[in-house]
Amino acid sequence: MVIIRDLLVINRDLLFIIRDLLFIIRDLLFVIRELFFIIRDLLFINRDLFFIIRDLLFIIRDLLFVIRVLHSNIMKLFSITRKLLFTFRDFLSIIRGLLFIIRQLLFIIKHFLSIIRGLLFIIREFLFIIRQLLF
């Protein structure tokens, strides 16, 4: 009887050991499963980081394109402004030339009027002399 009882106790202890081993295996499987979840999440994070980097590269590419277009437009604007300034400078040269011609014409008119005034003075003096001779 004692042997049977000892065997039953051993059997019961063995069952507890097996049960504890099964719990340990179950916990190990949970740990492995959690590790797989962590690896999956890391892969998702890595994929998301890849997409973020890709999107940042697209943004940088688009910014470089915008900068290139702005640079091109600014250079065109400077070219147009330079051409307008040259045109305006030429226009001012023409106006300066016209003003010089007008000034020369006014100089000629002033001297012509001075000559006419001198002639009128001579005529007046001549008339004064004639009037003095008549009276």
Secondary structure, DSSP 8 states (H G I E B T S, - for coil): -HHHHHHHHHHHHHHHHHHHHHHHHHHHHHHHHHHHHHHHHHHHHHHHHHHHHHHHHHHHHHHHHHHHHHHHHHHHHHHHHHHHHHHHHHHHHHHHHHHHHHHHHHHHHHHHHHHHHHHHHHHHHHHHHHHHHH-
